[in-house]
Amino acid sequence: MYQYDEFDRSFIQERVAQYRDQTDRYLNGEIPDDVFQQLRLRNGLYIQRLAPMLRIAVPYGTLSSSQLRKLAQISKEYDKGYGHLTTRQNVQLNWPELEEVPDILRDLAEVDMHAIQTSGSCIRNVTTDEFAGVAADEEVDARPYCELLRQWSTYHPEFEWLPRKFKIALNGSKSDRAAIAVHDIGIQLRKNQETGTVSFDIYVGGGLGRTPVIGSLIREGLGEEHLLTYVEAVLRIYNRYGRRDNKYKARIKILVKAMTPEVFRDKVDEEWQHIKDSPQELTEEELQRVKHYFDPPVYDQIENETFLLAKQRLSDVEFNRWVDNNVSPHKQRGYAVVTLSTKVPGVPPGDVTAEQMNAVAGWAEDYGFGEVRISHEQNFILPDVRQEDLLELFKQARDALLGNTNAGKLTDMICCPGGDYCSLANAKSIPVADEIQRTFDDVDYLYDLGPLDLNISGCMNACGHHHVGHIGILGVDKRGKEYYQISIGGHAGNDSSLGKIIGPSFSRSEVVPTVQNILDTYLDLRLHGESFLETYRRIGIEPFKENVYDEDVEVHAVAS
């Protein structure tokens, strides 16, 4: 992973001192609320329903064990002893005191962390596949390019005040685990197997929220030396033509749609011609300098791991399920990638305690190389676990409530904090998620359903990515009461799609029975080996709609 140098550390320390002075002046009445709002947002601080919320940057979702331990310490010292993993691979604290935030930023700086540009109308945290660098299906490791974009975009003077927030995601694997199609800029990395050269396919104008859009491909085969200049050309066109009179029409997706992708592409290309050969063109020396930070660790040469693992799986049914579901193939023989699920009944999805953070930090050192990832799905990832250590890790993870075998299943849902925390929410998300967890907490049933993404958002801002859930749940307000709109057929990976609303919204008490009805329809109509998404795409929405709104259909909850 990237290692800060003295410039990085000096820069962050200066920013901490600057924000401390700004906070002191605000508390002394020298800075008005509207001015301080922009200052705190640039440092990751929101004012939520009940308390401030601090969003801490985790560039492309990668942490060291020492950084995770620092987050655990901060959560106990300044918060309520837990943190929240976000879909942008960051960490949020939900209960910090405004006057203590400078102290938190100081403590973060001790381990080369910060909260810069995790909010506000700027370029946000650049994200990628949580398995980057270790995935068996990877063509190109996206992390060096994420780091180049991070360094380039941090306090970029031209893009400090964009029309709205701006999100970039990169994916270098055959499977898209970074949801590039629903980002302002999505980048698919490719490698020519004959020449070894790297190129990029650039998608622009994707996004969720009030106007969900799948991004448009505007350039194929961009050379890696042009990454920064081409992205800059896109940002320049957006900054120049994006609307600033209406925040609901200010995202780049609105501009691309209004111009058409073809016209937008032409304007970008015209702008790019002026800067493509500028000093920002990436030299081979600079590319290799950054790539060097992401050289693979020195792996053990392991020969007989298959027999031992097979024997352990045969002797422990629960461990076998965990390996089957939460353990992914690794590039290196004898190693595996492990997903530690945060999704258990009674715990808000993505919430992790200080004790769990410390445990994960220890496992990363004991069973890997001291590195932890945060996934788009709000789980922890251990990227380099020896297969011979999987059983012991599973036992410890299970004891720490991080060993659930539901990764990629119905109960491994994405869920925003909703009305319990967020002042923008129309409805609560966490109680709905908890009821779904408890109702469908049956391993055999979840395995019979197969891969299924259920996403929940408390409002149209879509922080829970409900538009791209196979089943999406959106909280809405109806005459001051909480209701929930349900959509089906969304998908955030390869061949992305937006879900379609099945019909009128439901009261909270009707949500779980409706989800059960949707699942029953799938189980009744699927073909052998067909996933929920495949079934939906084959039969369409009507059979689901007919069963959901048929008053004669009796709905039963699955027994735990």
C-alpha positions, 0 to 999 in steps of 0.5 A: 500500500502507499506510504506517506512521505514527509510532504504528505505528513506535513500537508496533513498536519498543516490542514489539521492546524488550519481546521483547529483554528477555523473551529476555534474561531467558529465556536468564538462566533468569528465565523458564521454558520454558512461559512463554517459549513463549507469549511467543516464539509471539506474536512468530512464533518456533517451535522446529522439528526442527533449529532455531528458525523465525521467521515474518515477517508480510506483511499480505495478502501485500504487500511493497515493494521495500525490504522485500524487500531487507531480507528478503534482507539478514536471510536472509544475515546471520542465516540460510542465505541464503534464505527460505520463502514460505508459504500465508498469504503470509508469509515464514519463516526456517528457521535463525535463532539464538534469541538473535539474533531480537530483532536480526532484529525490530529490523532488520525494524522499520527497514522497517515489518515485524514478526512479531507474531501470526504464531503462537499462539492469536490472529488470524493474518495476514489474507490476500486474493487476490494480484491484489487491486487489479489483477485484471481480474475484480475487483469490489472491492479487498479490501486496505483491508478487510484493513488495517482488520481488521489494525489492529483485530485486532493485540493486540486485548485480548479476542482475545489468547488464543483457544481456538486460532489464527484465520484470516481471508481476503477475496476481492473478485474473481469468481474466489476466489483466497483460498480463503475457504471453508476459513478460520475466517472467509471474506469475499466482497466484492460491489459493487452496480453500480447504487449502487456500494455494497460489501457482504460475504457472511460464511462461518464455520467453514471449515478444514483440519487433522484435521477439514476443513470447508467454511465455512457462509454465515451472513450475506449483504449485510453493509454495509461499515460493519459489518465490524468489529462483525460480525467481533467478534461472531463472535469473541466467540461463539467465545471464549465457547463454543469448547472449551479442554479439547482442542486438537484440538476447539478450532477454530471449525469444531468449534463451528459444527458442534456448534451447527449453522450456524443456531444459531451465526448466531443467537448471533452476531446476538444478540451483534451487536445489542449492538455494531453501533452502537458506536464501532467502526462504520466511518464513511465518513471512516475508510473513505476514509482507509484506502482512500486508501492503496490508490489506484492508481498513475499508469499510463502511457496505452499504445495499441499494446501488443497488436501488439508483444506478439503479434510477440514471442510469435510469435518466441519459443515459450518466452516465448509459453508463459510469457505464456500461463500466468504472465501474467494480465489487468490492469485497466489497458490495456497492463499485466499481472500476472506470476506468478514461479514458485518451483517448479523441480526441485531447489528446495523449493517456496516457497524463494527465495534472497537473490539472488532476493529482491533480483532481484525487488525490482529488477524491481518497481522497473524494471518496476512501482511497487516493489510485490511480492506473495506468493501463496497458492501460494507464488510471487512476483507482480509486479502492475503490469508494462507489457506492453512489458517482459514479454519483458525481464522473462521473460529475467531471470526465467528466468536467476534460476530464476524464469521457469518456465512452470508456474503453475497446472500440476501442478508448481506444487504447494503443499508444506509443509516436512514432516519435513525441518524440522517436528517435527510432521510424520509424513513428509517432503514435500520429497523427494516434491515433488522427485521429482514435479517431476523426473518430470513436468518436461515442458512439453508434458505439463503443458500437455496436463494443463491446470490441476491443483493438487497439494498435499502435507502432511507431517501432518494439520495440513494446512499444505500444504492437501492436502484441497483439492488436485485431487490431495492427498498426506498423509504418515502414519506406519505403524509408524514408517515414512513412508507417503502417503495420496492424495486427489482431487477437492479444490478451494479456489476457487469451488465449493470441495470436499474431496478424497476418499481413494482408498484405502490409503496408499502407500510413498514409492517408490509415490507418483509411479507412483500419481500417474501412474496417476491422471493416465493415468486422467484422460487416458483418460476426459476429454471434449474440453476437460475439466479434471481437476476437471471429469472427476473431478466427472463420473465420480467416484472409482471409475474412479481407484480401480480403476486405482490398485489394479489390479495388472495396470495397468502404470505408466510415468513421463513422460520429462523 
